[in-house]
Amino acid sequence: MTRPVARQPLRRNARSNRARILATARRELGRNPDITLEELARASGVVRRTLFGHFPGREALLEALAEEASETLRSALTAGARPGEPADRALGHFVFSMWPVGDRYRMLLALARRDLGAERVAEILAPARAVCTAILERGQRDGVFPAHLPPAVMSAGLEALMVALLEAVNTGELTDAGAPVAVAVLVAAGVPEEAARVVVDDMAPVALPETPAAE
């Protein structure tokens, strides 16, 4: 018996539809967090049945976005790791690798507490928090960063700063360029502004490109 030849293209088409729906959801949820799945289906160019075949409800769609964000963040952390560099440069690279991920998924900020829950958000961010804390700990040990706060506390503060800057992008008060954000984070970590600018200007030409979203 010959195998049906249409199965593989159908699977490929399903993957394409799913990726298109998620990409549309990232864009449209940033504009309107209350958009309905029916509206998302129209914006994605698929029929309602196709969208609901992939995501039977809003919760399933948001969880898929959360998992996609988590995978993309882990990939960016791996690509941006600089364990052999001085801690200030390592922190700069950390910001450059994280900022495109945050920019891509900043619509989740508006949905985090209401739809995803604090525990799920903490789970997504845990790898980034661990990496940032380790960089700060190393920097404090080497005298690159002042030790007036414990590394984990400073890491939480820097995370809050980046979240605030992402929200400023949402409101149009800030462009999505990573260099000013890297300078701001280094200054907040205790690096003098002039030194922070030198570090960021030196690494900006070779800063990592955006990590593609996982499909």
Backbone hydrogen bonds in HBPLUS format (Angstrom, degrees):
<---DONOR---> <-ACCEPTOR-->    atom                        ^
c    i                          cat <-CA-CA->   ^        H-A-AA   ^      H-
h    n   atom  resd res      DA  || num        DHA   H-A  angle D-A-AA Bond
n    s   type  num  typ     dist DA aas  dist angle  dist       angle   num
A0010-LEU N   A0006-ALA O   3.09 MM   4  6.21 153.3  2.17 149.4 157.3     1
A0011-ARG N   A0007-ARG O   2.94 MM   4  6.26 154.3  2.01 153.2 160.4     2
A0012-ARG N   A0008-GLN O   2.89 MM   4  6.16 159.7  1.93 154.2 160.2     3
A0013-ASN N   A0009-PRO O   2.77 MM   4  5.96 153.1  1.84 145.3 153.1     4
A0014-ALA N   A0010-LEU O   2.84 MM   4  6.06 151.5  1.92 145.4 153.2     5
A0015-ARG N   A0011-ARG O   2.98 MM   4  6.28 156.7  2.04 148.1 153.6     6
A0016-SER N   A0012-ARG O   2.98 MM   4  6.25 155.4  2.05 146.1 153.1     7
A0017-ASN N   A0013-ASN O   2.87 MM   4  6.13 158.9  1.91 150.1 155.5     8
A0018-ARG N   A0014-ALA O   2.94 MM   4  6.14 162.1  1.97 150.0 154.9     9
A0019-ALA N   A0015-ARG O   2.94 MM   4  6.16 165.2  1.96 150.6 154.5    10
A0020-ARG N   A0016-SER O   2.94 MM   4  6.12 156.2  2.00 147.5 154.4    11
A0021-ILE N   A0017-ASN O   2.89 MM   4  6.11 156.3  1.95 150.8 157.1    12
A0022-LEU N   A0018-ARG O   2.99 MM   4  6.25 163.4  2.02 153.3 157.3    13
A0023-ALA N   A0019-ALA O   2.94 MM   4  6.12 159.8  1.99 147.3 153.2    14
A0024-THR N   A0020-ARG O   2.94 MM   4  6.08 158.5  1.99 145.7 151.8    15
A0025-ALA N   A0021-ILE O   2.83 MM   4  6.04 153.2  1.91 146.4 154.6    16
A0026-ARG N   A0022-LEU O   2.92 MM   4  6.20 155.2  1.98 149.8 155.5    17
A0027-ARG N   A0023-ALA O   3.22 MM   4  6.50 156.0  2.29 142.9 148.7    18
A0028-GLU N   A0024-THR O   2.76 MM   4  5.93 179.2  1.76 164.3 164.5    19
A0029-LEU N   A0025-ALA O   2.90 MM   4  5.54 159.5  1.94 141.2 147.4    20
A0031-ARG N   A0028-GLU O   3.06 MM   3  5.07 128.1  2.34  94.0 107.6    21
A0032-ASN N   A0028-GLU O   2.79 MM   4  6.03 158.4  1.83 153.1 159.9    22
A0035-ILE N   A0032-ASN O   3.06 MM   3  5.53 159.2  2.11 127.2 125.7    23
A0040-LEU N   A0036-THR O   2.97 MM   4  6.29 150.0  2.06 144.1 153.3    24
A0041-ALA N   A0037-LEU O   2.85 MM   4  6.08 149.7  1.94 145.6 153.5    25
A0042-ARG N   A0038-GLU O   3.16 MM   4  6.50 159.5  2.20 147.1 151.2    26
A0043-ALA N   A0039-GLU O   2.97 MM   4  6.20 162.0  2.00 147.4 152.7    27
A0044-SER N   A0040-LEU O   2.84 MM   4  5.96 139.2  2.00 143.5 154.4    28
A0045-GLY N   A0041-ALA O   3.08 MM   4  6.23 118.3  2.48 137.8 152.5    29
A0046-VAL N   A0041-ALA O   3.07 MM   5  5.32 163.3  2.10 156.1 154.3    30
A0045-GLY N   A0042-ARG O   3.13 MM   3  5.15 147.7  2.24  99.3 109.0    31
A0050-THR N   A0047-VAL O   3.04 MM   3  5.42 125.9  2.35 106.1 119.2    32
A0051-LEU N   A0047-VAL O   3.27 MM   4  6.73 160.9  2.31 156.2 160.4    33
A0052-PHE N   A0048-ARG O   2.99 MM   4  6.23 171.4  2.00 157.8 160.2    34
A0053-GLY N   A0049-ARG O   2.89 MM   4  5.94 129.8  2.14 134.9 148.2    35
A0053-GLY N   A0050-THR O   3.17 MM   3  5.01 128.6  2.45  90.5 104.5    36
A0054-HIS N   A0050-THR O   3.31 MM   4  6.67 139.6  2.48 142.9 151.2    37
A0054-HIS N   A0051-LEU O   3.08 MM   3  5.41 133.3  2.31 103.7 115.2    38
A0055-PHE N   A0051-LEU O   2.79 MM   4  5.96 166.5  1.80 156.9 161.7    39
A0061-LEU N   A0057-GLY O   3.17 MM   4  6.50 155.0  2.23 149.8 156.8    40
A0062-LEU N   A0058-ARG O   2.93 MM   4  6.19 167.6  1.95 159.4 161.9    41
A0063-GLU N   A0059-GLU O   2.92 MM   4  6.06 152.2  2.00 145.5 153.6    42
A0064-ALA N   A0060-ALA O   3.01 MM   4  6.18 149.2  2.11 139.6 147.6    43
A0065-LEU N   A0061-LEU O   3.00 MM   4  6.36 153.0  2.08 147.7 155.1    44
A0066-ALA N   A0062-LEU O   2.85 MM   4  6.08 153.3  1.92 144.4 152.3    45
A0067-GLU N   A0063-GLU O   2.86 MM   4  6.10 157.5  1.91 148.2 153.8    46
A0068-GLU N   A0064-ALA O   2.92 MM   4  6.07 155.3  1.98 143.7 151.0    47
A0069-ALA N   A0065-LEU O   2.85 MM   4  6.05 158.6  1.90 147.9 153.8    48
A0070-SER N   A0066-ALA O   2.91 MM   4  6.12 152.2  1.99 143.9 151.7    49
A0071-GLU N   A0067-GLU O   2.97 MM   4  6.21 161.1  2.01 150.7 154.5    50
A0072-THR N   A0068-GLU O   2.94 MM   4  6.12 161.6  1.98 151.0 156.5    51
A0073-LEU N   A0069-ALA O   2.88 MM   4  5.99 156.0  1.94 146.3 153.0    52
A0074-ARG N   A0070-SER O   3.03 MM   4  6.27 160.0  2.07 146.9 151.8    53
A0075-SER N   A0071-GLU O   3.03 MM   4  6.26 157.2  2.09 146.9 153.0    54
A0076-ALA N   A0072-THR O   2.94 MM   4  6.16 156.0  2.00 147.4 154.2    55
A0077-LEU N   A0073-LEU O   2.91 MM   4  6.15 154.5  1.98 151.0 157.9    56
A0078-THR N   A0074-ARG O   3.10 MM   4  6.32 156.6  2.15 145.4 151.0    57
A0079-ALA N   A0075-SER O   2.98 MM   4  6.23 163.6  2.01 150.5 154.9    58
A0080-GLY N   A0076-ALA O   2.85 MM   4  5.88 146.1  1.97 145.4 154.6    59
A0085-GLU N   A0082-ARG O   3.28 MM   3  5.66 164.1  2.31 113.6 118.2    60
A0089-ARG N   A0086-PRO O   3.10 MM   3  5.53 119.1  2.49 108.4 122.1    61
A0090-ALA N   A0086-PRO O   2.91 MM   4  6.16 159.3  1.95 155.2 162.1    62
A0091-LEU N   A0087-ALA O   2.84 MM   4  5.99 152.2  1.91 145.4 152.0    63
A0092-GLY N   A0088-ASP O   3.00 MM   4  6.23 151.1  2.09 138.2 146.4    64
A0093-HIS N   A0089-ARG O   2.86 MM   4  6.16 160.8  1.90 153.3 157.6    65
A0094-PHE N   A0090-ALA O   2.92 MM   4  6.10 147.4  2.02 139.1 148.8    66
A0095-VAL N   A0091-LEU O   2.99 MM   4  6.31 156.3  2.05 149.2 153.9    67
A0096-PHE N   A0092-GLY O   2.98 MM   4  6.28 164.8  2.00 152.2 156.3    68
A0097-SER N   A0093-HIS O   2.90 MM   4  6.07 147.9  2.00 146.8 154.9    69
A0098-MET N   A0094-PHE O   2.91 MM   4  6.07 148.1  2.01 146.6 155.6    70
A0099-TRP N   A0095-VAL O   2.83 MM   4  5.77 160.9  1.86 158.7 161.9    71
A0101-VAL N   A0098-MET O   3.03 MM   3  5.29 118.4  2.42 104.4 119.9    72
A0102-GLY N   A0098-MET O   2.89 MM   4  6.19 164.2  1.91 161.4 166.6    73
A0103-ASP N   A0099-TRP O   2.76 MM   4  5.93 155.4  1.81 153.5 161.2    74
A0104-ARG N   A0100-PRO O   2.90 MM   4  6.02 154.4  1.97 141.2 147.5    75
A0105-TYR N   A0101-VAL O   3.02 MM   4  6.21 154.0  2.09 148.8 155.5    76
A0108-LEU N   A0105-TYR O   2.93 MM   3  5.70 156.7  1.99 120.3 126.8    77
A0109-LEU N   A0106-ARG O   2.96 MM   3  5.43 150.1  2.05 109.8 118.4    78
A0111-LEU N   A0108-LEU O   3.02 MM   3  4.91 132.8  2.25  93.4 107.2    79
A0112-ALA N   A0108-LEU O   2.73 MM   4  5.55 116.9  2.13 147.3 162.3    80
A0115-ASP N   A0111-LEU O   2.83 MM   4  5.34 160.6  1.87 145.5 151.8    81
A0116-LEU N   A0111-LEU O   3.27 MM   5  6.57 154.7  2.34 146.8 152.0    82
A0116-LEU N   A0112-ALA O   3.12 MM   4  4.96 123.7  2.45 114.1 129.6    83
A0117-GLY N   A0112-ALA O   2.72 MM   5  5.89 146.5  1.83 166.9 173.3    84
A0121-VAL N   A0117-GLY O   3.17 MM   4  6.44 162.5  2.20 154.1 159.2    85
A0122-ALA N   A0118-ALA O   2.90 MM   4  6.07 159.5  1.95 148.7 154.6    86
A0123-GLU N   A0119-GLU O   2.96 MM   4  6.17 149.3  2.06 142.3 150.6    87
A0124-ILE N   A0120-ARG O   3.04 MM   4  6.33 154.4  2.11 147.5 153.5    88
A0125-LEU N   A0121-VAL O   3.02 MM   4  6.27 159.5  2.06 152.4 157.7    89
A0126-ALA N   A0122-ALA O   2.93 MM   4  5.82 123.3  2.26 141.7 154.4    90
A0129-ARG N   A0125-LEU O   2.95 MM   4  6.14 162.6  1.98 162.1 167.8    91
A0130-ALA N   A0126-ALA O   2.97 MM   4  6.15 156.6  2.02 152.8 158.5    92
A0131-VAL N   A0127-PRO O   3.05 MM   4  6.30 159.8  2.10 148.5 153.3    93
A0132-CYS N   A0128-ALA O   2.95 MM   4  6.11 171.6  1.96 155.9 158.2    94
A0133-THR N   A0129-ARG O   2.94 MM   4  6.01 162.5  1.97 146.6 152.0    95
A0134-ALA N   A0130-ALA O   3.02 MM   4  6.17 155.3  2.08 144.3 150.8    96
A0135-ILE N   A0131-VAL O   3.02 MM   4  6.32 154.8  2.09 150.8 157.4    97
A0136-LEU N   A0132-CYS O   2.97 MM   4  6.24 164.2  2.00 154.7 158.7    98
A0137-GLU N   A0133-THR O   2.86 MM   4  6.03 156.4  1.92 148.6 155.6    99
A0138-ARG N   A0134-ALA O   2.99 MM   4  6.17 161.8  2.03 146.1 150.6   100
A0139-GLY N   A0135-ILE O   2.84 MM   4  6.05 158.8  1.88 149.3 156.0   101
A0140-GLN N   A0136-LEU O   2.84 MM   4  6.03 154.5  1.91 150.0 156.0   102
A0141-ARG N   A0137-GLU O   3.01 MM   4  6.20 155.4  2.08 143.7 150.9   103
A0142-ASP N   A0138-ARG O   2.92 MM   4  6.15 146.3  2.04 146.4 155.7   104
A0144-VAL N   A0139-GLY O   2.75 MM   5  4.81 136.7  1.93 152.8 153.7   105
A0145-PHE N   A0139-GLY O   3.20 MM   6  5.22 161.5  2.24 104.4 106.7   106
A0143-GLY N   A0140-GLN O   3.26 MM   3  5.04 154.0  2.33  95.5 103.2   107
A0153-VAL N   A0150-PRO O   3.03 MM   3  5.32 120.1  2.41 106.2 121.0   108
A0154-MET N   A0150-PRO O   2.95 MM   4  6.24 164.6  1.97 162.3 167.3   109
A0155-SER N   A0151-PRO O   2.80 MM   4  5.97 155.2  1.86 149.1 156.5   110
A0156-ALA N   A0152-ALA O   3.07 MM   4  6.29 153.0  2.15 139.8 145.9   111
A0157-GLY N   A0153-VAL O   3.04 MM   4  6.37 150.9  2.13 145.2 153.4   112
A0158-LEU N   A0154-MET O   2.90 MM   4  6.21 156.0  1.95 154.0 160.0   113
A0159-GLU N   A0155-SER O   2.93 MM   4  6.15 152.5  2.00 147.0 154.9   114
A0160-ALA N   A0156-ALA O   3.02 MM   4  6.25 156.5  2.08 143.9 149.8   115
A0161-LEU N   A0157-GLY O   2.99 MM   4  6.28 147.9  2.10 141.7 150.7   116
A0162-MET N   A0158-LEU O   2.96 MM   4  6.28 160.0  2.00 149.7 153.9   117
A0163-VAL N   A0159-GLU O   2.91 MM   4  6.17 156.7  1.96 151.4 158.3   118
A0164-ALA N   A0160-ALA O   2.93 MM   4  6.13 156.8  1.99 144.9 151.1   119
A0165-LEU N   A0161-LEU O   2.94 MM   4  6.24 151.7  2.02 147.8 155.9   120
A0166-LEU N   A0162-MET O   2.88 MM   4  6.13 150.2  1.97 145.9 154.1   121
A0167-GLU N   A0163-VAL O   2.93 MM   4  6.22 152.5  2.01 147.6 155.2   122
A0168-ALA N   A0164-ALA O   2.99 MM   4  6.29 138.9  2.16 136.7 148.2   123
A0169-VAL N   A0165-LEU O   3.06 MM   4  6.44 137.3  2.25 137.8 148.8   124
A0169-VAL N   A0166-LEU O   3.05 MM   3  4.99 124.4  2.37  92.0 106.6   125
A0170-ASN N   A0166-LEU O   2.99 MM   4  6.39 150.7  2.08 143.9 152.1   126
A0171-THR N   A0167-GLU O   3.05 MM   4  6.39 144.4  2.18 142.1 150.8   127
A0173-GLU N   A0168-ALA O   2.85 MM   5  5.12 132.2  2.08 160.7 160.4   128
A0172-GLY N   A0169-VAL O   3.06 MM   3  4.98 151.8  2.14 100.0 108.8   129
A0182-ALA N   A0178-GLY O   2.90 MM   4  6.17 153.9  1.97 156.3 164.5   130
A0183-VAL N   A0179-ALA O   3.03 MM   4  6.33 160.5  2.06 157.2 161.8   131
A0184-ALA N   A0180-PRO O   2.99 MM   4  6.18 161.2  2.03 143.0 148.3   132
A0185-VAL N   A0181-VAL O   2.90 MM   4  6.15 156.9  1.95 152.0 157.9   133
A0186-LEU N   A0182-ALA O   2.98 MM   4  6.17 163.9  2.00 150.6 154.9   134
A0187-VAL N   A0183-VAL O   2.92 MM   4  6.13 163.5  1.95 155.8 160.4   135
A0188-ALA N   A0184-ALA O   2.94 MM   4  6.10 158.8  1.98 144.5 150.7   136
A0189-ALA N   A0185-VAL O   2.91 MM   4  6.14 136.3  2.10 141.3 153.5   137
A0189-ALA N   A0186-LEU O   3.12 MM   3  4.97 125.2  2.43  90.3 104.8   138
A0191-VAL N   A0186-LEU O   2.98 MM   5  5.48 165.9  2.00 148.2 144.1   139
A0190-GLY N   A0187-VAL O   2.95 MM   3  5.14 153.7  2.02 104.5 113.1   140
A0196-ALA N   A0192-PRO O   2.83 MM   4  6.06 155.6  1.89 157.9 166.3   141
A0197-ARG N   A0193-GLU O   2.89 MM   4  6.16 156.4  1.95 155.5 160.9   142
A0198-VAL N   A0194-GLU O   3.09 MM   4  6.37 153.6  2.16 144.0 151.0   143
A0199-VAL N   A0195-ALA O   3.03 MM   4  6.30 163.7  2.05 151.1 154.8   144
A0200-VAL N   A0196-ALA O   2.96 MM   4  6.19 168.5  1.98 153.2 156.1   145
A0201-ASP N   A0197-ARG O   2.78 MM   4  5.81 165.6  1.80 151.2 156.1   146
A0202-ASP N   A0198-VAL O   3.01 MM   4  6.04 149.5  2.11 143.5 151.3   147
A0203-MET N   A0199-VAL O   3.17 MM   4  6.44 144.9  2.30 142.8 151.6   148
A0204-ALA N   A0200-VAL O   2.79 MM   4  5.71 141.8  1.93 154.0 163.6   149
A0206-VAL N   A0203-MET O   2.96 MM   3  5.52 140.5  2.12 116.2 127.4   150
A0207-ALA N   A0204-ALA O   3.12 MM   3  4.91 169.2  2.13 107.3 108.6   151
